[in-house]
Amino acid sequence: MSNDNTTRRRLIQVAGASTAAALAGCLGGSDDDSMDDESDGSMADSDETDGDDGMDGSDEMDDGPEPTDPSEAPRATVDRFSEEAGTLLVRTEENGLPAPDEPVDFDQGPHITKGLGPDGEMVEYYNFDVQPETPAPIYALFHENGDPVEGQLNVLDVIPGDDGYNDFWHVHKVTVPDDYEANVVTSVDDITEAGYDVEPTGMIKNCPVVPEGSTASKHFGDDHDEAPVVDGWYGGEVVSYFLFEEDSYEATSDGKIPLSPIYVSFNTNPGQEGGGPASGFMTEEGSDQTHNVVATVPGDDGYSPLWMVNPYDNADFDDVSDLDSATDANVLAMGAATVNCPIVSMG
């Protein structure tokens, strides 16, 4: 579904730096002493101009780029449900999906689904629509001494509706001088023009870009009760994105996002009039519980929130209760789509 121009540099596993890059890859910044280091570097540079009036030093400073305060920067318009951005979730007059830049409540249908785990346990997952297997790059800035640049927002190259957009981000480590000031860089063009060293790591992060004010109250794991919302730079404008960390995963050997199977049934089988996703998932009578079965859950080997969708005949719905029964059902197609559905609760 997407070309491979985002894998513009060879995949490098960065030993010793990958953990830090993973931390900064979608969160940005740190709580370390890097600001003190920046001050020391700036003072050392200013020693070259000791004139009483300081005019030469001031003029030189004025010639350089100034940092941008994210709170005062314009925000990019985000629309996940346009024809350019969506596949299964495209706005129509009938479905009433949110307008461009309108906050999205992802705890309401059709954005959250109750399914089943491989052993029949109940799972919930968010629905972030079809996503390609090739991740998009996200750029995290580090000083030459290895410290993340405190206060620096990470930099994105694409948002929903752009060619090559993906909710999944391949973390790229950008090395800047130790006297670099946070948020001088606000775009990928800034990184390119400055000639900073860019090194791809192996880390993949699930960070769907959403309109400001969007909410997702569920998040699997001990660190957060809900999906954290983080700001980033996109072409000099600020965008917001969720960060899902129910598990960790790395790019495959060919730079792709790992996949895991999910078996689903629809109210009307694919291939029939009005069938497939347009008809909605089949549920138990009087309930919103589907018999969609995921093959893995967080903590399992091979878990990935990018699911390879395998629809099965809804005539087998009552017989499907776990992974074994799902694979025994009449599977109508293998790999019909790849969808971003992070698991956010289990029980």
N, C-alpha and C positions, 0 to 999 in steps of 0.2 A: 503493500500500500504506500510505501515511502521509499525514496531513493536513499542511497547510502552516503550522501554528502556530509552527514554529520560525523562519520567515522573518517574524518579528513586526516587524522594522524594515527599511527599504529598504536594499538592497545598496549599500554605499559603497566605492569603491576608494580606499584610503588611501595616497596618494602620500607617500613618505618614511617612513611608519610601517608599511607592509605587510611590509617585510623583517624589521623587529624583531618584529612580531606573528607572523610565520611562525615565527621562531626560538622565541619563547616560547609559541606557540600550543599545542604539545603537550609541549614539554620543561619549560617553566616556569623562571623565574629567569634569572640571567646571572652573568658573572664580572666585572661592572663595579664601580664605586665607589658604588653606590646605598646601601650600608649606611652609609657615611660621611655621605652626604646625609641619611639618616634621622636620624642622631645629631644633626647640626646643627639639623634642624628641631625635634627634641624639646627640645633645650636652649633654643632660642629661645622655645618655648611655655612652658617652666618659669620663664622670667625674670619672668613676671607674678606669681609667688608667691614673694616674697623673705623671708617671715617666718622668724624663727629656728627655730621648731619645725617649720615645713614642713607643718603639719597640713592647711591649706587645700589646698595643692597635692596632698598625698597623697590627701585625700578626693576631689578632683576626678579624679585618676587612677583611683581605685578604681571610680568611677562608669562609666568607659568599658569597652568590651569588651577582653578580654585575648586575646593570640594563643594558639593551640593548637599544641602540639608534635605533628607528624604521627606521630612514632614512638610516642607514647603514646595516640593516638586510636584509637577502635574502627574495625574494618574492615567494610565492607559485604559481604554475601554475594553472590557472583557465580555465576550459572548460565547458561551459553550454550546448554544443551541441553534446557531445559524446553519444554513445549508453547507457552508464551507467548513464549519467546525464539527458538526454532529453527523452521526451515521444512523444510530437507532433512536437517538434523542434529538430530534429536529423540531423546532417550534412551528406549530400550526395554530389556527384559530380554535381548533377543537381541543387540542391537548393543553393549551394554556401554560406552556413552559415559560419561565421567566424571560423578560425582555433583556436586551443588552445592558450590562452593568447593574441589573437588578439583583440584589442578594438572593442566593439560593439556599433553601433549607434542605439539606441532603438527608434529613431524618424523615422526610415525607416521600411517598411514592411519586414517581417510579424510581426514586434514587436509592432505595434500600430494599433488600430482599432477605427473607428468611429461607434458608436452605438446610441441607444436611451435610455432615462431615462424613469421612470415609467409614466410620464405625456407626453411623446413624445418629450422631449427636447433633443438636441444633446449632447452626451457625448463622450469623448475620453478616452481610457484606454490602458495601456501597456499590452503586452502579455508575461508573464514570465513562461508559460508552466504549465503543471500539477504539483500540489504539494499535498502532503498528508495532512490529517487533524491533525496529531500529530506534534506539533512544535519541533524544535531543541532547545537546551539550548544555551544561550549566557550569559557570566559571566561578571558582572560589579563590579569593586573593590571599596570598601568604607573603610575609616579609622574607628577605633573603636569609634571615636567621632561623626560619622555619616556623615562626609564630603566625597564626592567622591574624589578619588585619582587623583589629577590634573595631566594631561599629560599621564595617563595610558590608553593604548589601551584596548578595551574590548577583550575578549577571546572566540574564537569559537572552537567547537569540531569537526565539519564536514564542508566540502565544496562540491560544485557540483560534483557528481560522487561517493561520499562516501555513504555507507549505513546510512540511517537515516537523510540525508541532507534535509533541508527545507528552503525556503526563509523566512519563518515565524519563529521568535525566541521568546522563552519563557525566559523572563529576570530573571536571578538568581543573587542575591546580595551576594557578597563575602566580608566578614569582615576581614581586615588585621590590624596589629598593627599600631599605630599612627606614628611610625618611619619608616614605610615601604617606600621604594623608588620606584617611578613609573617605570614600565616596568622591574622590577625584574622577575615578572611573565610573561611568554610569551606562556604558554600552559596550558591545563587542567591538565596535569600531574604535573606541578608545583604547582597548587592549591591543588591537592590531596596530594602530598608529603609534603607540608607545613602544612597540617592539618587545613587549614583555614575553618571557619564556612561558609557554603553555604546555603542560604535560598531562595527558589523559591518565586517570587512574582506572582501576577495574570496577569501581563502585557504581551501582545503580541505585537511584533514589526515586520513590514514588511521590511526586509533588504536583498534583493537579492545580493548574492556574484557575482561579475562580474570581468572580466579582467581589469587590470589597464588601465586607459585612456578611459574607456567606458563612454558614454554620454547619458543623458536623459533630454532633455531641458524643459520638462513640469513637473509641480508639483502643485497639487491642494491645495489651502490654502493661507494664508496671509504671512507666514513666509519665504517662498522660492519661487523663480520663476522657479527653476529647482530642480530636485532631488539631494539633497546633497550626496556627495561621502565621505565615512568615511573609515578609515583604522582600521583593527583589527589584533589580533594575532591568528595564527593557527599553532600549533606545532612548535613554534619558528620562523615561517615565517610570513610575512605580507601579508594580503589580503585586497582588497577593496570591499565595499558594498554600495549600494544605501540605502537611508533612506526615506521611504514614510510615511508621517504623515497627510494624508488627513482626517483622523478621528482617534479616539482611540478605542481600543477594548481589551477585556480581555478573558482569557481562559474560556471555559465552565466549568461546574461543574466536568466533567470527564477529564479536562486538554486538551481538543481539541481546535482547532481554530473555531470560529463561521463561519457559512456558510450563503450565500444569493443566491437566484436563479438568473440565467440568461437564457434567451430563445434565441436560435440561429438557423439560417438556413444556409445550405451549398448549393453550386452549384449543387451537386449531393447528394441526400438523403443518410444518413447512411443505410447500408444494401445492397445498390446497388454497382455494380462494380466500384471501384475508388471513392466511396462515402465517406461522412463525412469530417473530417478535411483535408484529402489529396486533396480534390477538391476545397478547399478554401471557404470563406464565400460568400454568395450571396450578391450582391450590386445593387444599383440603376443603371440604364443604364447610362454609361458615367461618373460615379462617384465612389468614394470609400466609400460611405455611405451605411452601412449595415442596416438591420432591426433587429439586435441583441438588445434585450431589457433587461436592468437590473432592478431588482425589487426594489433596494434601491440605494440611492446616499449619499455621505458624509453628515452627519448631521441627516440622518434618523435613527430612531430606527432600530436596526438590520442590519445596513450597515456592510459589510465585503468585502474586496477585494479578498477573497477566494470564488469563485463563483461555485455553483452547476449547471452544464451545462445540460440544457434541450433542445435538438434539436427539432424543429418543421418542418413539411412538407413544403418544399420550394414552393409548390403550393399555400400556404397561404401567401407568402412573401408580395404581394401588399396589403393585408388586414391588415397586422400587422404594427401598428404605435405607440403603447404604451403598457403598461403592461396588461390592460384589453383585448385588441385585441390579445396579445400574448398568454394569458392563454386560450382564446377562440379558438385558432388555434389547428390544429391536432398535438398534442405533441407526438413525436415518442418514446421518452424515458425520464425518469426522473432520474437525477443524473448520467448521462453518465460519468462524470469526475468532478474533482474539480481543478480549474485553478486559478492561481494568476494573477489578472488583476486589479491593482489599478486604479481608475478613476483619471485622471489628468487634465481634463478640462470639463466645462459644459457651454452650451449657447444655 
